[in-house]
Amino acid sequence: MSAKKQVLIICHTAAGQMYLGVLMNRIWFTPVLATTTDEAIRLARKDSFALVLFDGDLAEPDLFTAITLLRTDPTLKELPLVVFITDDFTGKNQKLLDLGCTAVLTKPLDLAIMYGVLARLSGQPRNTPRITVKMRVHVEIEEGTPENVLASVNMSESGLYLRTLQPLPEGTFIHIRFTLPHDTETITLSAEVVRTLPLGTQFECEPGMGLRFVDVPEGTLLKIRNFIQWELTGDLEWNSNL
């Protein structure tokens, strides 16, 4: 598993710091928190970061001054800068991009969109968030053959990792069905084996095989995406007040 990327979070509220700090840790980033731009610059001169995240819910003059400082400081000006704002009624998004922000995302944050942006900017190998999930998955190699029932280890909206001492060869296409935790509807999908880890291959990983879903219906994709987002953020709330 790759090492966590370190991100510098600038947020003027305790609620925002808590939300972003916990969320970044859950989606495999290491958060370092700052309350002000000056504090962030001091931290950046002592340590290295892959990204800078900025809570943009400030009065516009203060916001634009802070962004200008970040974009001109020698330590931070080359780092990707992602700004979060509540609305774009006054064209704030484009103004921020014109000042040199790399990306501007609107609250409430869509986890799938946010993760894709952060992964792209930080060079993460995954472009969708992954969660630990334990459920029984029925695996059928060919239609009409006996099923195996395996335990899942983790999942993303693009696939599953199943625990097994006898993983199928990479490139094998199979049929799977499972029911998400707290749901009653059975999901049936085709999948391809894209990664195998026989017992003893990596000490820190469970033996098994990684599956990539194939031709996922839009409704099923949305159901899986919503489940993952709820598992990651369902207990978090970010209330922003100027």
C-alpha positions as CSV (number, residue, x, y, z in Angstrom):
1,M,0.0,0.0,0.0
2,S,1.4,3.4,-0.9
3,A,2.3,5.9,1.8
4,K,-0.1,8.7,2.7
5,K,0.3,12.0,0.9
6,Q,0.6,15.0,3.3
7,V,-1.9,17.8,2.8
8,L,-1.9,21.3,4.3
9,I,-5.4,22.4,5.4
10,I,-6.1,26.1,6.0
11,C,-9.4,26.6,7.7
12,H,-10.5,29.4,10.1
13,T,-13.2,27.3,11.9
14,A,-12.9,24.4,14.3
15,A,-15.8,22.6,12.6
16,G,-14.1,22.9,9.2
17,Q,-10.8,21.7,10.5
18,M,-12.4,18.7,12.2
19,Y,-14.4,17.8,9.1
20,L,-11.5,18.1,6.6
21,G,-8.9,16.6,9.0
22,V,-11.0,13.5,9.7
23,L,-12.1,13.1,6.0
24,M,-8.6,13.5,4.6
25,N,-7.3,10.8,7.0
26,R,-10.1,8.4,6.0
27,I,-9.4,8.8,2.3
28,W,-5.7,8.1,2.8
29,F,-4.1,11.6,3.2
30,T,-2.2,12.9,6.2
31,P,-3.7,16.3,7.3
32,V,-1.7,19.1,8.8
33,L,-4.0,21.9,10.1
34,A,-3.5,25.7,10.0
35,T,-6.0,28.4,11.0
36,T,-4.5,31.3,9.0
37,T,-2.5,31.9,5.9
38,D,0.5,33.1,7.9
39,E,0.5,29.9,10.0
40,A,0.3,27.8,6.8
41,I,3.3,29.6,5.3
42,R,5.3,28.9,8.5
43,L,4.4,25.2,8.4
44,A,5.2,24.9,4.7
45,R,8.7,26.3,5.4
46,K,9.3,23.5,7.8
47,D,7.7,20.5,6.0
48,S,6.7,19.3,2.5
49,F,3.2,18.9,1.2
50,A,1.5,17.4,-1.8
51,L,-1.5,19.7,-1.7
52,V,-2.9,22.8,-0.1
53,L,-6.6,22.8,0.8
54,F,-8.2,26.2,1.7
55,D,-11.7,26.9,3.2
56,G,-12.8,29.8,1.1
57,D,-15.8,30.9,3.1
58,L,-14.4,34.3,4.0
59,A,-15.4,37.8,3.0
60,E,-14.2,38.3,-0.6
61,P,-11.5,40.9,0.2
62,D,-10.0,38.6,2.8
63,L,-10.3,35.6,0.6
64,F,-8.6,37.2,-2.4
65,T,-5.8,38.6,-0.2
66,A,-5.1,35.2,1.3
67,I,-5.1,33.5,-2.1
68,T,-2.7,36.1,-3.4
69,L,-0.3,35.4,-0.5
70,L,-0.4,31.7,-1.1
71,R,0.2,32.1,-4.8
72,T,3.2,34.4,-4.4
73,D,4.9,32.8,-1.4
74,P,8.0,31.0,-2.7
75,T,7.4,27.9,-0.6
76,L,3.7,27.4,-1.6
77,K,3.2,29.0,-5.0
78,E,4.1,25.8,-7.0
79,L,1.8,23.5,-4.9
80,P,-1.7,22.6,-6.2
81,L,-4.2,24.8,-4.3
82,V,-7.8,23.5,-3.9
83,V,-10.4,26.0,-2.6
84,F,-13.8,25.1,-1.1
85,I,-16.6,27.6,-1.3
86,T,-20.3,27.5,-0.5
87,D,-21.7,29.2,-3.6
88,D,-20.7,30.8,-6.8
89,F,-23.5,33.4,-7.2
90,T,-21.0,36.3,-7.8
91,G,-18.6,34.4,-10.2
92,K,-16.2,33.7,-7.3
93,N,-15.1,30.5,-8.9
94,Q,-13.6,32.1,-11.9
95,K,-12.0,34.9,-9.9
96,L,-10.3,32.3,-7.8
97,L,-9.0,30.4,-10.8
98,D,-7.8,33.7,-12.3
99,L,-5.8,34.2,-9.1
100,G,-4.0,30.9,-9.6
101,C,-6.1,28.4,-7.7
102,T,-5.8,24.9,-9.2
103,A,-9.4,23.9,-8.5
104,V,-12.5,25.3,-6.8
105,L,-15.1,22.9,-5.3
106,T,-18.5,23.8,-4.1
107,K,-20.0,22.7,-0.7
108,P,-21.6,20.4,0.2
109,L,-18.7,18.4,-1.1
110,D,-19.3,15.6,-3.5
111,L,-16.9,12.9,-2.2
112,A,-16.4,11.2,-5.6
113,I,-15.7,14.5,-7.4
114,M,-13.4,15.8,-4.6
115,Y,-11.5,12.5,-4.3
116,G,-10.9,12.4,-8.1
117,V,-9.5,16.0,-8.1
118,L,-7.3,15.4,-5.1
119,A,-6.0,12.0,-6.4
120,R,-5.2,13.6,-9.8
121,L,-3.4,16.5,-8.3
122,S,-1.4,14.5,-5.8
123,G,-0.5,11.6,-8.0
124,Q,-2.5,9.0,-6.1
125,P,-2.8,5.6,-8.0
126,R,-6.5,5.4,-7.1
127,N,-9.1,7.8,-8.5
128,T,-12.1,6.7,-6.4
129,P,-12.2,6.3,-2.5
130,R,-12.0,2.9,-1.0
131,I,-13.6,1.6,2.3
132,T,-13.3,-1.4,4.4
133,V,-16.4,-3.5,4.1
134,K,-17.2,-7.1,5.3
135,M,-19.9,-8.9,3.3
136,R,-20.5,-12.2,1.6
137,V,-20.0,-12.2,-2.1
138,H,-21.2,-15.0,-4.3
139,V,-18.8,-15.8,-7.2
140,E,-19.7,-17.7,-10.3
141,I,-17.0,-18.4,-12.9
142,E,-19.3,-19.6,-15.6
143,E,-23.0,-19.5,-15.9
144,G,-24.5,-22.7,-14.4
145,T,-21.4,-23.7,-12.5
146,P,-21.4,-24.0,-8.7
147,E,-20.9,-20.7,-6.8
148,N,-18.2,-19.9,-4.2
149,V,-19.0,-17.6,-1.4
150,L,-16.1,-15.4,-0.4
151,A,-15.7,-12.5,2.1
152,S,-15.0,-9.0,0.9
153,V,-12.2,-7.0,2.4
154,N,-12.7,-3.6,0.9
155,M,-14.5,-1.9,-2.0
156,S,-14.7,1.2,-4.1
157,E,-17.3,2.2,-6.7
158,S,-15.1,0.5,-9.3
159,G,-14.4,-2.8,-7.7
160,L,-14.0,-5.2,-4.8
161,Y,-11.2,-7.1,-3.0
162,L,-12.1,-10.6,-2.0
163,R,-10.3,-12.8,0.5
164,T,-9.3,-16.2,-0.8
165,L,-6.4,-18.6,-0.6
166,Q,-7.0,-19.6,-4.2
167,P,-7.3,-16.5,-6.3
168,L,-8.4,-16.8,-9.9
169,P,-5.9,-15.9,-12.7
170,E,-5.7,-12.2,-13.6
171,G,-7.9,-11.6,-16.7
172,T,-10.6,-14.0,-15.6
173,F,-14.1,-12.7,-16.0
174,I,-16.7,-13.8,-13.4
175,H,-20.2,-13.1,-12.2
176,I,-20.8,-11.8,-8.7
177,R,-23.7,-11.0,-6.5
178,F,-23.8,-9.3,-3.1
179,T,-26.0,-7.2,-0.8
180,L,-24.6,-4.0,0.6
181,P,-24.7,-3.7,4.4
182,H,-28.0,-2.3,5.7
183,D,-29.6,-2.9,2.4
184,T,-31.9,-5.7,1.1
185,E,-31.5,-5.5,-2.7
186,T,-29.1,-8.0,-4.3
187,I,-26.6,-6.5,-6.7
188,T,-25.5,-8.7,-9.6
189,L,-22.5,-7.7,-11.7
190,S,-19.8,-8.9,-14.1
191,A,-16.3,-8.4,-13.0
192,E,-12.7,-9.0,-14.1
193,V,-9.9,-10.2,-11.9
194,V,-7.2,-7.5,-12.1
195,R,-5.0,-8.3,-9.2
196,T,-4.0,-11.4,-7.2
197,L,-2.2,-11.8,-4.0
198,P,-1.5,-15.5,-3.1
199,L,-0.8,-16.3,0.6
200,G,2.5,-14.9,1.7
201,T,2.9,-12.5,-1.2
202,Q,2.7,-9.4,1.0
203,F,2.8,-9.6,4.8
204,E,0.5,-6.6,5.3
205,C,-2.2,-7.7,2.8
206,E,-4.8,-10.4,3.1
207,P,-4.5,-13.1,0.4
208,G,-7.1,-12.7,-2.3
209,M,-8.0,-11.1,-5.6
210,G,-9.0,-7.6,-6.7
211,L,-12.0,-7.4,-9.0
212,R,-12.9,-4.5,-11.4
213,F,-16.6,-4.2,-12.1
214,V,-17.6,-4.4,-15.8
215,D,-20.5,-2.5,-17.4
216,V,-22.1,-1.2,-14.2
217,P,-25.7,0.1,-14.7
218,E,-26.0,3.8,-13.7
219,G,-28.5,3.1,-10.9
220,T,-26.2,0.4,-9.4
221,L,-23.2,2.7,-9.6
222,L,-25.1,5.5,-7.8
223,K,-26.2,3.0,-5.1
224,I,-22.6,1.9,-4.5
225,R,-21.2,5.5,-4.6
226,N,-23.8,6.7,-2.1
227,F,-23.0,3.8,0.2
228,I,-19.3,4.6,0.1
229,Q,-19.9,8.3,0.7
230,W,-22.2,7.6,3.6
231,E,-19.7,5.2,5.2
232,L,-17.0,7.9,4.9
233,T,-18.9,11.0,5.8
234,G,-22.2,10.0,7.4
235,D,-21.0,11.0,10.9
236,L,-19.4,14.2,9.7
237,E,-21.0,17.6,9.4
238,W,-19.4,20.9,8.2
239,N,-21.3,24.0,9.2
240,S,-19.7,27.1,7.7
241,N,-20.7,30.5,8.9
242,L,-19.1,33.7,8.0
